[in-house]
């Protein structure tokens, strides 16, 4: 059965084979055609949609920079020339038109001479437990800044009448604290944390791509994650409180539209520029 354009775009936002298989020795040999095959897509459709997503991220950066106030925020960011930034998280960050990709395009367009790089270490579906494992890759890259957006999948539940989250709330808090400690002890990086945004519960439950696997989310569970991030006592951008407009979320009620990703990028610029 042929996928609709909307289904293809959702798939590319949620799953990136090269990132999910990134720890395997042969992951670097995954060609675009192989990535398309793993997603069950024709190579031409995959290539076209990937190019569209990248162009959309660039357009979103241009739209942000059309506002002189945003340009001033970018100028005020505490980033030296040649700074290395890592965006760390799950599918909200791994998305090919994510807030992190948009920020990379913002730097390339507005501060090209500064050579600021943004690397993305993010895998769809990852919890904070997975993040503890992937933290080793962050340490190995020796970044100047780490931008954390992780934890929404801790709040995920399975089945029509779930009784527990994938990761217990107390364990989420312990994992986040350990990530903070590792960043402080094993890197020279400054860190900025983002709380996961709220979802639209009924959209999640009704979405074909999520419901077929029994995926559910409750905002009361995501609120526990957000509270744990706030409780770290570190610079934090509270997306759970600020990102509430329904149009910023896709039909699945979980992943961000391009407008949502652009808004996250703007919230990051606002918060980051004040540090």
C-alpha positions in Angstrom: 0.0 0.0 0.0 1.4 3.4 -1.0 1.9 5.9 1.7 0.4 9.3 1.5 2.7 12.4 1.6 1.6 13.1 5.1 2.5 9.5 6.2 5.9 9.8 4.5 6.7 13.1 6.2 5.7 11.7 9.6 7.9 8.7 9.1 10.9 10.8 8.3 10.3 12.9 11.4 10.0 9.9 13.7 12.6 7.4 12.3 16.1 8.0 11.0 17.8 4.6 10.4 21.3 6.1 10.3 20.8 7.4 13.8 19.0 4.4 15.2 21.8 2.1 13.9 24.6 4.6 14.6 26.3 2.3 17.1 26.8 -0.5 14.6 30.2 -0.7 12.8 28.6 -0.5 9.4 26.2 2.3 10.1 28.4 4.8 8.2 28.0 2.8 5.0 24.2 3.2 5.0 23.5 4.9 1.7 20.5 7.0 1.0 18.9 4.1 -0.9 19.5 1.7 2.0 17.9 4.2 4.4 14.9 4.5 2.1 14.6 0.7 1.9 14.7 0.4 5.7 11.8 2.8 5.9 9.9 1.0 3.2 10.1 4.0 0.8 11.0 4.4 -2.8 14.5 6.0 -3.1 13.2 8.9 -5.1 10.4 9.7 -2.6 12.8 9.5 0.4 15.4 11.7 -1.3 12.8 14.3 -2.3 11.2 14.5 1.2 14.6 14.7 2.9 15.6 17.5 0.6 12.3 19.3 1.3 12.8 19.0 5.0 16.3 20.4 4.8 15.1 23.3 2.7 12.2 23.9 5.1 14.7 24.2 8.0 16.7 26.7 6.0 13.5 28.7 5.3 12.6 28.6 9.0 16.0 30.1 9.9 15.5 32.8 7.3 12.1 33.6 8.7 13.5 34.0 12.2 16.4 36.2 11.0 14.0 38.5 9.2 13.2 39.9 12.7 16.0 42.2 13.8 15.2 41.3 17.4 16.1 37.7 16.7 19.3 38.7 15.0 20.2 40.6 18.2 19.6 37.4 20.2 21.9 35.5 18.0 24.6 38.1 18.4 24.3 37.9 22.2 24.7 34.2 22.4 27.7 33.2 24.6 29.4 31.4 21.7 33.1 31.9 20.8 34.4 31.5 17.3 34.7 27.9 16.4 32.3 26.8 19.2 31.1 23.2 19.1 27.4 22.7 20.1 25.7 19.3 20.6 21.9 19.0 20.6 21.1 15.8 22.5 17.8 14.0 22.7 15.2 12.0 20.9 12.9 12.3 17.9 12.1 15.9 18.7 15.7 16.7 18.0 16.5 14.0 15.4 13.8 15.3 13.1 15.5 16.5 9.8 13.8 19.9 10.2 14.3 20.1 14.0 15.0 23.1 16.2 18.7 22.0 16.2 18.9 22.0 12.4 17.2 25.4 12.3 19.7 26.7 14.8 22.5 25.4 12.6 21.1 27.2 9.7 20.7 30.4 11.8 24.4 30.3 12.7 25.4 29.6 9.1 23.4 32.5 7.8 24.0 35.1 10.5 27.4 34.3 12.0 29.2 32.5 9.1 32.6 33.9 10.0 32.4 32.4 13.5 32.4 28.8 12.3 29.9 27.6 14.9 29.0 23.9 14.5 25.9 22.1 15.7 26.0 18.3 15.9 22.9 16.3 16.7 23.1 13.2 18.9 19.5 12.1 19.0 17.5 8.9 18.4 13.8 8.6 18.1 12.2 6.7 21.0 15.2 7.1 23.3 14.5 7.5 27.1 16.9 9.0 29.6 18.2 5.5 30.2 19.3 5.4 26.6 20.7 8.9 27.0 23.1 7.6 29.7 24.5 5.2 27.2 24.8 7.7 24.4 26.4 10.3 26.7 29.8 8.6 26.0 29.5 9.9 22.4 28.9 13.4 23.7 31.9 13.2 26.0 34.1 11.9 23.1 33.3 15.0 21.0 34.4 17.4 23.7 31.8 20.1 23.0 31.6 23.7 24.2 27.9 23.5 24.8 25.3 20.7 25.2 21.7 21.4 24.7 19.5 18.7 26.3 16.0 17.9 25.3 15.3 14.4 26.6 12.8 12.6 28.7 9.4 12.6 26.9 9.7 8.9 26.1 10.2 8.1 29.8 6.6 9.2 30.1 5.4 6.9 27.3 3.0 4.1 28.2 2.0 1.0 26.3 -1.4 -0.5 25.7 -5.0 0.7 26.0 -5.0 0.6 29.8 -1.4 1.1 30.9 -0.3 0.9 34.5 3.2 2.2 34.2 5.5 4.5 32.2 8.5 3.2 30.4 10.7 4.8 33.0 9.6 5.4 36.6 9.4 9.1 37.5 12.0 8.6 40.3 14.3 6.8 37.9 13.9 9.6 35.4 15.0 12.1 38.0 18.0 10.0 38.9 19.0 9.6 35.2 18.7 13.3 34.5 20.9 14.0 37.6 23.5 11.5 36.4 23.5 13.2 32.9 24.1 16.5 34.6 26.9 15.1 36.7 28.6 13.4 33.8 28.5 16.6 31.7 30.0 18.5 34.6 32.7 16.0 35.4 33.7 14.6 32.0 33.4 17.7 29.7 34.2 21.3 29.7 30.8 22.1 28.2 28.2 24.6 29.4 24.8 23.1 29.4 21.3 24.3 28.6 18.3 22.1 29.4 14.9 22.0 27.7 11.8 20.4 29.3 9.8 18.2 27.0 6.6 19.9 25.7 3.1 18.7 26.5 1.3 16.5 24.0 -2.4 16.3 22.9 -3.3 13.0 24.5 -6.4 12.2 22.4 -4.4 12.7 19.1 -1.7 10.4 20.3 -4.2 7.7 21.2 -6.0 8.0 17.8 -3.0 8.2 15.5 -2.6 5.2 13.3 1.1 5.1 13.4 1.3 5.3 17.2 -1.8 3.4 18.2 -0.9 0.3 16.2 2.0 -0.1 18.7 -0.2 0.8 21.7 1.7 4.1 22.4 0.1 6.5 24.8 1.2 9.6 26.7 -0.4 11.5 29.6 0.6 15.1 30.3 0.6 14.4 34.0 3.5 12.0 33.4 5.3 14.4 31.1 4.9 17.0 33.9 6.9 14.8 36.2 9.7 14.8 33.7 9.5 18.5 33.3 9.6 19.0 37.1 12.7 16.7 37.2 14.5 18.9 34.6 13.6 22.1 36.5 14.8 20.4 39.7 18.3 20.1 38.4 19.0 23.7 39.3 20.6 24.5 36.0 19.7 26.9 33.1 16.4 25.6 31.7 13.9 26.5 29.0 10.5 25.4 30.0 8.8 24.1 26.8 6.2 22.3 28.9 4.8 25.6 30.0 5.4 27.7 26.9 4.6 25.4 24.0 0.9 24.9 24.3 -0.6 25.9 20.9 -2.3 22.9 19.2 -1.0 24.0 15.7 2.6 23.5 16.9 2.0 19.7 17.0 1.5 17.3 14.2 -1.7 15.2 13.7 -0.1 12.6 16.0 -0.3 15.1 18.9 3.3 14.3 19.9 5.8 15.5 17.2 6.3 19.1 16.3 5.3 20.7 13.1 7.8 22.9 11.3 6.1 25.9 13.0 6.6 24.1 16.3 10.3 23.4 15.7 10.8 27.0 14.7 9.1 28.1 17.9 11.4 25.8 19.9 14.4 27.3 18.1 13.2 30.8 19.0 12.6 29.8 22.7 16.2 28.4 22.8 17.6 31.7 21.4 15.7 33.7 23.9 16.8 31.7 26.9 20.3 31.0 25.7 21.0 34.7 25.0 20.3 35.6 28.6 23.1 33.3 30.1 
